[in-house]
Amino acid sequence: MAIHHLKKGKPEAERAEDDAKVRASVEGILKDIETRGDTAVRELAQKFDGYTPPSFCLSASEIEAAMQKVSTRDMDDIKFAQTQIRRFAEAQRASMTDIEVETLPGVFLGHKNIPVQSVGCYVPGGKFPMVASAHMSVLTASVAGVPRIIASAPPVKGAPHPAIVAAMQMGGAHEIYVLGGIQAVGAMALGTETIEPVHMLVGPGNAFVAEAKRQLYGRVGIDLFAGPTETMVIADETVDAELCATDLLGQAEHGYNSPACLITNSRKLAEATLAEIDRLLKILPTAETASISWRDYGDVILCDTYDEMLAVANDMAYEHVQVMTDRDDWFLDNMQSYGALFLGARTNVANGDKVIGTNHTLPTKKAGRYTGGLWVGKFLKAHSYQRVTTDEAAALVGEYGSRLCMLEGFVGHAEQCNIRVRRYGGKNVPYGAAAE
């Protein structure tokens, strides 16, 4: 293999050190929320957001007042985005059916798709209030039929962000909180005197929110580990450097630790993209953030072949993968580990983030090796059941079950089977069904 790094980000050891600092900080804060409840949440909200209203939960009139501040154009745009996201989520929901099959005469096995009963949706604020995250979590949970959806976002400039509140309300949230960061996800998961805990946490966030969700997992369900955004561009000479550089920096602006990677088999494109990034960073309004991300977390990887490009991409398992080559469908057929694919020069990650209809809460830090992104199915649990309707079936399965329990030494288990054989077997047990 001939794989060359023309540019490399921070070494893994340094990234791990950063993660360890975050881990320790989050652990202490969650313990404080669990111990002191609302008092701890209020102190954290004051410390991090300078915001401590009488109630963090918005009343109906406060929601209405916030929505009144959203312009007609912005409201129309939110409605358009929610229509696209709802349409795709409803198609996904329709693909998930309850089943029941008769596997043997008189033996019926099935499963039911049951919604999670309460979900806490976190919507990031901070430098960029992410209105789109409200659609992605709240609306998708609503399509899944979740009966209690609570949503939380930090204040922006000391007040609820009007467009975020509108998106939450229109998406189907039952309770809306103005709380950010660890205090929001901690309060929703652990519960406080005024916030009833939820069964599941969803939504993206910064490194602290992602780590809080990781530490809370088990006590509550989570959608996935969605930390700082990652973007990868897989490109060949069918596209130009301006397109590649724009797509890389378009995501690097998210935060100071947003990995961006170009994988190409063209040295000319790689070098031109590096130069184009330098040019764009001189004029990009968000260059202060994007330049640090690119310096510390940017990679340019030059490969000889498409097979090598594929292998590197699958190994890195990035969140967003923009494919712009002469064989985009080949990558679709052969990519196995990623968050979401964006195929061809006409599409882009920003479309997926904001409006096109797929969900933007996606796996990061190689989690794409074992999970896909947030979708309507994450809010549904497939619960199995069984029903035996004939004496013959009870005896038949019971005799097999008894012997298999004894094979493992579980005598009590075997007796559960034996009593059914005695009750229902009589003389009607089919010959050979439980031959000694």
N, C-alpha and C positions, 0 to 999 in steps of 0.2 A: 504493500500500500504506500502511496506517495501522498501524504497529507501534511500540509505545511500551515502553520499559524503565522499569518502576516501581521496579526495583532492579537494580543492576549490581555484579558482582564486580570483582576486580582487573583492571586493564587488561592486554591481551595482552603488552605490552612487559615488564611486571613479571614475568609468568608465564614469559616467555622467559628472563629474567635468572636466575630460580630454576633453570630447566632447564639453563642453561649451567654453573652451579656444580656441579650434580649430575654433569653429563657429565665435567667435569675430574676430579672426585674418583674416579669409577668407573674412568676410564681408568688412573689411577695404581695403583689397587688390583688391577685385573686383570693389569697388567704385573708387579706384584710376585708374584702367585700363579703366573703363567707362569714366572717366573724362579726362584722359591725354593720352589715346591710346598708340601709339607706344613708346612714351617717357617712360611711366610707365612700359611697357613690357620690354624695353631695360634695365631699371634700375633693375628690378626684376631678369632678366636673369643674369646680372652682379653680383648681390648680392648672388643669390642662386647657380648659375652654373659657375660664372666667365667666361662667354662666350657671347661676343657681336660682331658677324660678321657683315659685311656690310648688309647682308640680311639673315634673319632666314630661308627663303624659299630656298631650294636647287635647283640649276639649273640642267639641263639635264646632263651637263658635270660633275658636282659635284656628282650627283647620280651615274653616270657611274664609276667615280673614287672610290667612296666608295665600289661599288659592286666588283670592281677589287681586293679589299683587302680580300674578303671572299674566304676561301680555297675551293677547289673542293669538299672535303668531306662535309663541312658545307653547301655548296650550294645544294648538292644532298640531304642532310637531310632536308633542308628547303623545297625543291621540294616535297619530300615524304610526309612531314607533310601537305603541302598545298593540295596535291592530295587527302588525306584522308578527310580533312576539306571541300574541295570543293565538293567531292562526297556526303557527308552527307547533306551539305547545298542545293545542287541541288535536292536531294530527298525531302527535306523539302519544297523547293519552288514548286516542282511539286505537292505536296499535297494541295497547296492553289490555288483554282481555282476561276475564275470569274463565277458568277452565274446570271441567269435570269429565273424567274418562272412566270407563268400566274396564279395568285391567285384567280381571278374571270374572267369570260369571258371579254376580252378587258382590263384587268388590269395587267400590267407587272411590276414586281419589281426585282431589281437586285443589285449586288454590283461588283465593280471593285477593284482589288488590285493594288494600285498605289504606286510606290516607293517614299520615302522621297526624296526631290530634292537636298539636300546637307547635308553631314554628316561630323562631325569632329571626328576622331578616335584618342584617346589618348593611347600612348604606354608607360608604366612606364619604367624608367631607374633606377637611384639611385644605390643602392647597387647591385641589380641584373637587368641587362638590359633584359627586357622580350620580346625577339624576337617573342615568340609564340603569344603575344597579337596583333601583327600586322596581323597575319593570321586571328585570331578570329574576329577582327573588320573589317579590310579593305576588306579581301577576301569575308566575308559574305555579306557585303554591296554591293560588286561588283556582286555577284551572284543574289542579290535582284534587281539589275538594277539601283542603285543610280547613277545619272548622274554626280554628283560632290562629290568626296571623298577626303577630306584633312586629312593628318595624321601628328601627331607631337610626337616627343620623345625628351627627354633631351639629351644634349651632354654627352659623356662618355670620361673622361680624355681629355676634351677640344676639342672634335671633334665629328662629327656624328658617331654613332655606325654602322659599315659597315653591319653587319648581319641584324640589324633592318631596315636599309635603303633598303637592298636587299629584305627583306620580304614585306615591304610596296610596293615597286615598282612592285614586282612579283604578289602581291595580287591585284593590280589594283588602287593604289592611284594616283590621278590626281595632287596633290600638296603635297610636303613633307617638313615639318618644323622641325628645330632643336630647340625646345623649351620644357621646362619641367614644371611640377607642375601647380600651380594656374594660372601662367601667360599664359600657353598654353591653358588650357580649357577656361579661361576668354577671351583671345584674339579670340579664335575660335567662342565662343558664342556671345560675345558682338560686335566683329569686331573692327578694328583699321583703321588707314589711309591706311595701306598696306594689311590688311587681311579682305577679305569679310566675314561677319558672316555666320554661317551655321544654318540650321533648327534643327539639332539634334546633341547631343554629346554622344559618346559611349566609352567604355573602362574602365578597372579597374584602380585603383590607390591607393595611401596611404590615410590616414584619411583626409588630406587637399584637395586632388583632389575630394574625395567622397563628402566632404562637399561643395566644390565649385559647383559641379554638382547639389547638392540638392538645393543650393541657386539660381542657374540659371534656375532650372526647372520651366516651365511656359513660360519664355521668349523663351526657346528652349525646345525641347523634350529631354529626356534622355533614355538610355536603361534601367537602374535600378540603385539602390543604391549599388554599388560594392565597399565596403570599404575593410579594412584589411581582409585577407583570414581567413576562419574558416574551421577546419576539425574535423569530428566526426568519431570514429570507434565504430561500434556496433559489438560485438564479443561474442562468447561463447567458450566452451572448444574444439571446432573443430580446433581452431588455437592456436598458441603459442605466448608467450610474445614478442619474438624478432620481429615477424611480426607486432604486434600491436604497439610496441614502435617505430619501423622504420616508420610506416605510420603516427604516431602522430608527431614525430620530423621532418619528411620530409616536413611538411607544417609549423610547428612552426618556421622554419628558415627564413620564408618570412620577418618577421619584429619583432619589440619588442612587438607588441600588436596583435599577431595572435592566436586567441583562438584554443585550441585543447582539445578534450574531448573523453574519453573512457566510453562507456556504456556497461556493461556486467552483466551477472547473475552468474558469477563465481568469488568468492572471491580469489581463488587461482590465476586465470589469472590476476585479478586486481592488486594483490600484486606483482606478478612476473613482470608485465608490469612496475610498478613504479620502481622496482629494475633495470630492463633492461634500462629504460630511464636514470637513474643515470649512468649506465655503458656507454651507448652510448654518453652521454654528455661529457664524459672524452676524447673521441676520435673523435667526429664529428668536422670537420673543421669549420662549421658554428655554433658551440656551443655557442659562445658569444651572438649571437642573439637568437638562439633557447632556451637557458636556461632561458633567461629573459621572453620570451613569455610563456614558460612552468611554470615558477614560478608565474607569474602574471595572466595568462589567461588559465592555464591548469586545467582540471577537470577530476576526475575519479568517476563515479557514479555506485554504485552496486545496482542491482535490484533483486527481487525474481523471477520474471516471464518474459516471452517474451512480454506479454501484457504491463507490466510496462515499459520495455525497449522501446517499440513502443511509448507509451504515452509520455515519457520523450523526445524522439527524435523528435516527432512531435511538442512538445511544444517549444523546443529549436530552431527548424527550421534552422539548420546549412547549410552552403554553400555546403561543400563536405561531403557526408556520405558514408563511406566505410563499407559495410555489409559483415561480414565473420561469418556465422552461419550455422546451419544445416537446415535452412529454409529461405534462401535468397529471394526466389520468394514470400514468404509470406510477407516479408517486402516490396518488390516491389508492391505487391497488396494493401498494407495497409498504406504505408507512404504517407502523403498528403502535408507536408510542408518541403521543402528542396530545395537546388540548383540543385545538380545532385547526382545520386546514382552510386556507384561503387560496383558491385555485385560479391562476391566470392573472394577467396584469389589470383586468377590468375590476377586480374585487380588491378589497384591502381590509386590514384588521379593524380600522376605525368603523367601517360598515358593520362588522360583527359586534363591535363594542356598543354601538349606539342604536342601530335601526333595522338591520336587514331581517332579523327574526330569530337567529340562533342565539343561544345563551352565552353571555360573556364571562360567566363565573366558571373558570377553567383550571385544571390542575397545573401546578408549578413545581419546581424543585424535583423533577423526574417522577412526580406522582402519576403522570400520564402513562407510565408503564403498567399501572394496575387500576386506574379509574378514568372514566371520561368526565366531562364537565357536568355542571348542574343542568338538570332537565326535569320534566314533569315526573319522570319515574323515580327520581331521588326522594320525592315526597310520598311515594307509595310503597307499601310493604306487602310483598307477596306471602300471604299466610296459607299454609296447606291445611287440609283436613281429610279425614277418611271416614267412610261409611261402609259397613258390611250388612247386607240386606237378606242373606239367606243362611239357613243352618249349615248347609253344605260348605259354603264359603268360610264360615266361622271355624268349622272343624278342619278344613283343608289348610288354611293359613295357620291356624293354631298349632297343628302338629309340626309343621315346618318350624314355626316360631319356637316351640318348646325345645326341639332338638338344638336349634341354633343358640338359644339362651344357655343350655347346658354345656354346649361347646365352650362357652366363655366362663362357665362356672356360676352363672346367675340363677340360682335355684328359685328365688322369689319371682324373678321375671318369668321363668318357665312355668311357674304355677298360674300366673295370669293367663297364659295360653292354655294350660291343661284344663282349667275350670271350664273354659269355653268348649274344649273338645268333649268333656264329660257332659256338659249341658246340652250342646247342640249336635254332637256327633252321632249318637245312637248307632244304628246299623247302616247309616247312609253315607259314611265316609267313603269317598271313591277309592277303589283299590289302588295301592301303590302310592297314594298321596303322602303317606307317612310310614313307609315301610321301615321296619326295624332293622 
